[in-house]
Amino acid sequence: MSTPQTLSSFKEIEGLEVLDQAQAHEKYHRNTLGTSRIIRGALRPRRTEDVQKIVVIANKHNIKLFAFSTGHNWGFGSSLPTVDDCVIVDLSGMKRIVEFNEALGYVTLEPGVTQQDLYDYIVKNNLPFMVPTTGAGPTCSIIGNALERGYGLTPNIDHFAAMLALEAVLPNGQIYRSSFQEFGAGRSDKIYKWKIGPYLDGIFSQSNYGIVTQATIEITRKPEHLGQFIAFIDQKNFQKVVSIVAGVKERFGTMIGGVNLMNTHRLMAMVEKKKEWQVNGIVPEQHLHELAKKRGIPDWAVLIGIYTPKELMSPMKKHLFKEFGPYSKHKLFLTRGRLSFIEKILKFFPKLWINRTINTIDLAFQILEGTPNEVALPLAYLKNPHPLPDKNRHPDYDGCGLLWYCPLVPVDGSIAEKFTHGVKEICVSEEIEPMITLTTISQRCFASNIPLVFNRDDKEQCERVYRCFNRLMTFAQELGLFPDRLDIETIRKLYDTVDAPVFDLALKIKEALDPKGILSPGRYMRVKNPRDAHSKGDNNSV
Ligand SMILES: Cc1cc2nc3c(=O)[nH]c(=O)nc-3n(C[C@H](O)[C@H](O)[C@H](O)COP(=O)(O)OP(=O)(O)OC[C@H]3O[C@@H](n4cnc5c(N)ncnc54)[C@H](O)[C@@H]3O)c2cc1C
């Protein structure tokens, strides 16, 4: 069937916005990987019933679909499918907040609800809760991020762990609800993740088994007190400090959020002006260290958000100063009150460079407070020859080049040091700035996040960044480490190279649910049908 015919069948759905191939290409093809896919069109449903009708039509006409929530999966593929020739199902117009349960601390929402939407709702209704913010910022979907197993720094660090319940449209058009829902126990459903019987909600995360149209997530109440502890660390104390981080995380549990360890390059990317970063090549080590010295930036900084009842803040603060004391010359403790005081004083000295740093610290503090903002986004612009917009940043549209590399690393000083050392060496040899952050998603697991930032206009850099990525993957696998999220190019290649029962099982489930393979082919699994395999040819037929 030709593309216009394909799309015309969807026009039967009343009120459905249908974008033709050219419109869909214009809206969705740009991405920070600098890659491309042939997109056959796009559909923008408003209701679950629209989604049901879409999959029924897709099955009838053998049309491949790719669904996302807001499609801001920057650094992993953005809005692009894993394979060519899909029609996009953009759920960003489904924006209902269905229930906010203040007493039990959960919210039920649709995929189009962004961090900013939830924040506005909380403010408007004067609710004492925090948005599960991420560095990706205000325009990103709460559900999309959670389904892709994203994480943040507020105490609900692991966003899929915080997803208590969901509803999904299966590839045959039926609606999946949990066993509790089907037994008429909607109340139990929203408060207990594991339900009764086989746990099936989990199969909808990082998969292609259904389109999630609603979910309930745990949401954290604002703490009585919020503080941020920062310790500056020399490389020689790195291993010891990692073991202190593990201890602190174990001791204080959810009274602290995700602990971040950031290296010099990453810290400098947050505070140094864009003009200091060369668009091609990397800042020479010597020069970077001179700049860092001038700004008082250490080898590593440990950043800990503390969320406590009033009476515990002071003993926790004392404990952190005591634990990190012998290994850190400079330690800071920030509260909103202290930051405001510093900002008031600095108003009298508007030209001091420290203003810039304090402004960044303030915005980062807002993220800890559950207030979404764009503070982390400039990172994606580091090698972008075009100017950094002041607001409404969109790394895809603004021409940023970014590929995330993010293996899980044990909170073990010796392994973490070996890993970070190797990453730095490989990145530098490939002329990619080695910006490293390790975030605790538990007392035993660091999610490393290493943005491989490049100039998307430069073809040679686009190739180099994948060479660097592949070397990093091989190096980490030798250490027994692997990422928990992958970009669409790597997914496509990787799953074709491995054969094992676990991947066969994933495919068998896929075949049972989606015999024609219409939904998001190749998403974190092999493609079932060779016709679905990625190809760059454009023959204009589905
Ligand atoms: C500077 C920067 C900082 C970042 N910081 C963070 C961070 O702190 N934490 C973090 O986790 N990420 C971060 N990211 C990565 C990414 O941008 C975010 O994870 C973002 O939230 C993902 O985009 P989205 O929310 O629009 O999800 P989407 O793109 O909508 O969803 C992601 C994927 O999930 C699947 N999916 C989504 N919705 C559905 C659905 N309803 N049904 C079925 N499948 C679905 C699709 O396969 C989709 O490709 C960062 C990116 C940048 C550039």
The ligand as an SDF file (V2000), in Angstrom:
LIG
                    3D

 53 58  0  0  0  0  0  0  0  0999 V2000
   21.0220   17.2680   28.8870 C   0  0  0  0  0  0  0  0  0  0  0  0
   20.1550   16.0440   29.0840 C   0  0  0  0  0  0  0  0  0  0  0  0
   19.8910   15.5970   30.3650 C   0  0  0  0  0  0  0  0  0  0  0  0
   19.1170   14.4470   30.5580 C   0  0  0  0  0  0  0  0  0  0  0  0
   18.8870   14.0590   31.8410 N   0  0  0  0  0  0  0  0  0  0  0  0
   18.1860   12.9310   32.0730 C   0  0  0  0  0  0  0  0  0  0  0  0
   17.9510   12.5180   33.4160 C   0  0  0  0  0  0  0  0  0  0  0  0
   18.3110   13.1970   34.3870 O   0  0  0  0  0  0  0  0  0  0  0  0
   17.2740   11.3490   33.6040 N   0  0  0  0  0  0  0  0  0  0  0  0
   16.8240   10.6070   32.5520 C   0  0  0  0  0  0  0  0  0  0  0  0
   16.2190    9.5640   32.7860 O   0  0  0  0  0  0  0  0  0  0  0  0
   17.0220   10.9900   31.2810 N   0  0  0  0  0  0  0  0  0  0  0  0
   17.6970   12.1290   31.0110 C   0  0  0  0  0  0  0  0  0  0  0  0
   17.9010   12.5320   29.7030 N   0  0  0  0  0  0  0  0  0  0  0  0
   17.5190   11.6230   28.5940 C   0  0  0  0  0  0  0  0  0  0  0  0
   16.0840   11.8320   27.9860 C   0  0  0  0  0  0  0  0  0  0  0  0
   16.0350   13.0810   27.3370 O   0  0  0  0  0  0  0  0  0  0  0  0
   14.9730   11.6970   29.0370 C   0  0  0  0  0  0  0  0  0  0  0  0
   14.9970   10.4010   29.5950 O   0  0  0  0  0  0  0  0  0  0  0  0
   13.5530   11.9680   28.5050 C   0  0  0  0  0  0  0  0  0  0  0  0
   12.6650   12.0290   29.5960 O   0  0  0  0  0  0  0  0  0  0  0  0
   13.0390   10.8960   27.5230 C   0  0  0  0  0  0  0  0  0  0  0  0
   12.1100   11.4810   26.6760 O   0  0  0  0  0  0  0  0  0  0  0  0
   10.5340   11.4680   26.9040 P   0  0  0  0  0  0  0  0  0  0  0  0
   10.2610   11.7270   28.3480 O   0  0  0  0  0  0  0  0  0  0  0  0
    9.9510   12.3660   25.8960 O   0  0  0  0  0  0  0  0  0  0  0  0
   10.1600    9.9390   26.6430 O   0  0  0  0  0  0  0  0  0  0  0  0
    9.7030    9.3240   25.2330 P   0  0  0  0  0  0  0  0  0  0  0  0
   10.7110    9.6770   24.2080 O   0  0  0  0  0  0  0  0  0  0  0  0
    8.3130    9.6530   24.9770 O   0  0  0  0  0  0  0  0  0  0  0  0
    9.7960    7.7850   25.6140 O   0  0  0  0  0  0  0  0  0  0  0  0
   10.9840    7.0480   25.6100 C   0  0  0  0  0  0  0  0  0  0  0  0
   10.7400    5.6940   24.9290 C   0  0  0  0  0  0  0  0  0  0  0  0
    9.8220    4.9440   25.7190 O   0  0  0  0  0  0  0  0  0  0  0  0
    8.8520    4.3000   24.8890 C   0  0  0  0  0  0  0  0  0  0  0  0
    7.5370    4.8690   25.2260 N   0  0  0  0  0  0  0  0  0  0  0  0
    7.2950    6.1200   25.6440 C   0  0  0  0  0  0  0  0  0  0  0  0
    6.0210    6.2950   25.9180 N   0  0  0  0  0  0  0  0  0  0  0  0
    5.4020    5.1480   25.6570 C   0  0  0  0  0  0  0  0  0  0  0  0
    4.0640    4.7340   25.7720 C   0  0  0  0  0  0  0  0  0  0  0  0
    3.1360    5.5400   26.2380 N   0  0  0  0  0  0  0  0  0  0  0  0
    3.7610    3.4630   25.4240 N   0  0  0  0  0  0  0  0  0  0  0  0
    4.7180    2.6200   25.0040 C   0  0  0  0  0  0  0  0  0  0  0  0
    6.0240    2.9660   24.8880 N   0  0  0  0  0  0  0  0  0  0  0  0
    6.3630    4.2210   25.2130 C   0  0  0  0  0  0  0  0  0  0  0  0
    9.2390    4.5920   23.4520 C   0  0  0  0  0  0  0  0  0  0  0  0
    9.9830    3.5010   22.9770 O   0  0  0  0  0  0  0  0  0  0  0  0
   10.1080    5.8280   23.5490 C   0  0  0  0  0  0  0  0  0  0  0  0
   11.0940    5.8750   22.5520 O   0  0  0  0  0  0  0  0  0  0  0  0
   18.6280   13.7100   29.4540 C   0  0  0  0  0  0  0  0  0  0  0  0
   18.8670   14.1940   28.1630 C   0  0  0  0  0  0  0  0  0  0  0  0
   19.6180   15.3410   27.9790 C   0  0  0  0  0  0  0  0  0  0  0  0
   19.8760   15.8510   26.6000 C   0  0  0  0  0  0  0  0  0  0  0  0
  1  2  1  0
  2  3  1  0
  2 52  2  0
  3  4  2  0
  4  5  1  0
  4 50  1  0
  5  6  2  0
  6  7  1  0
  6 13  1  0
  7  8  2  0
  7  9  1  0
  9 10  1  0
 10 11  2  0
 10 12  1  0
 12 13  2  0
 13 14  1  0
 14 15  1  0
 14 50  1  0
 15 16  1  0
 16 17  1  0
 16 18  1  0
 18 19  1  0
 18 20  1  0
 20 21  1  0
 20 22  1  0
 22 23  1  0
 23 24  1  0
 24 25  2  0
 24 26  1  0
 24 27  1  0
 27 28  1  0
 28 29  2  0
 28 30  1  0
 28 31  1  0
 31 32  1  0
 32 33  1  0
 33 34  1  0
 33 48  1  0
 34 35  1  0
 35 36  1  0
 35 46  1  0
 36 37  1  0
 36 45  1  0
 37 38  2  0
 38 39  1  0
 39 40  1  0
 39 45  2  0
 40 41  1  0
 40 42  2  0
 42 43  1  0
 43 44  2  0
 44 45  1  0
 46 47  1  0
 46 48  1  0
 48 49  1  0
 50 51  2  0
 51 52  1  0
 52 53  1  0
M  END
$$$$
